[in-house]
Amino acid sequence: MIDLPNCPKCHSEYTYEDGSLFVCPECAHEWTLEIETDKREDIKIIRDANGNVLTDGDSVTVIKDLKVKGTSSVLKIGTKAKNIRLVDGDHDIDCKIDGFGEMKLKSEFVKKV
């Protein structure tokens, strides 16, 4: 029998594997083994909408129209941001976009170029 890891959230031993995910039936927490090992090393991995790992200096493209907070302008699909910086917080990416200036973006709304 395969030795499955305990739930990292509630520490239940009754976890099961569902494809590439581990699931806890007691608290409904889902996780992958990759995320668990990354947390142990205190390394935060930021991924784009397609699951590609992002690093400082990458170029990304916006995958949906995004309203710019505090203005009436919109970032259109396909807007490119070059030389991104990864940061902690609710917005993962700091970048400069031509015509808009400094922006903070969430990694779930961009894809790596």
N, C-alpha and C positions, 0 to 999 in steps of 0.2 A: 504494500500500500504506500502511496506517495505521502510524504510528510508535508502537509500544507501549513503555511504560516498562520499565526493567530491574527485576528483583526487588529490593525493598528489604532483603531478608534475606540473600541470597547473591550479589546483583548479577549474576545470570544474564541474558543477553540473549534467551533462548529462552522468553519468556512468551507466553501466549495469553489471549484474552478468552473468558469463559464467562458469558454474560448480563451482569450488572452487575459481575461480579468479574473480576479478573485472577488468573491461576494460573501458578505456576512449576513446570514439570515436573521440575526437578532437586531441589528441596527441598520440594515440595508446599505451599508457602506461598500463601495466598489473601488478597487485599486489594482494596479499592475505591480508586478514584482520589480520592474525598472524604477518606478517612482519610489518604492520602499527603499531600495538600495541607494538611490540618490539622496533621500532624506537622511539616511544614516551618515552620509559623507558631508552633509550640510551644503550641498551644491544644488542651486535652484536652476532647473532646466526650463527654458522658455521656448515653446513651440508655436509655429504659425498655425493657420486654419487647416492646413493639410498635414500637420504633424511633423514638419521639418524643424530641426533644432536651429534656433536663431542665435547669433553671436554678435558682439559689438562690431560695427563696420559693415554689416550686411546691407543690401538694398532690398526693400520690400515694396509691394504694390497693394493698394487698398482694394478689397474684394466686394465692397458694397458701398452705396452712397451713405456718407456719414454727415450728420448735421454738426456744424462747429458751434460749440457752446458759447453763448453770449453774442452771437452774430446771426445774420440771416443767410450766411453763405453755407455751401455744402461741398464736402470733398467728394468728387465723383469717382466712380469705379475706374480703376486703372491708374489713379494718381500714384506717382512713384515717390518714395522717400529713400534718399541715399544716406549712407554712413550713419546708421541708427546706433543709439546707445541703449543698452538694457538697464532698467532701473527696478527697484522694489516699489511696491505699492499697487493700487488697483489698476493703474495704467502701466504696462510693462515696458513701453518703448518711448524714448525721447528722440525727436528727430526734427529736422528743418525741411519744410516743404516749400518749393518755389511758389510765390504768390500768396502764401499763407503765413509763413514764418515758423516760429517754434511751435511744435505740436506734441501732445502726449497721446499715444494710441494704445489700444488694447491689442494684444497679439492675436486674438481670435478673429480680428477683422482684417488681417493682412496675410499675404503669402510671400514667401521668399522668391526673389527673382533669380 
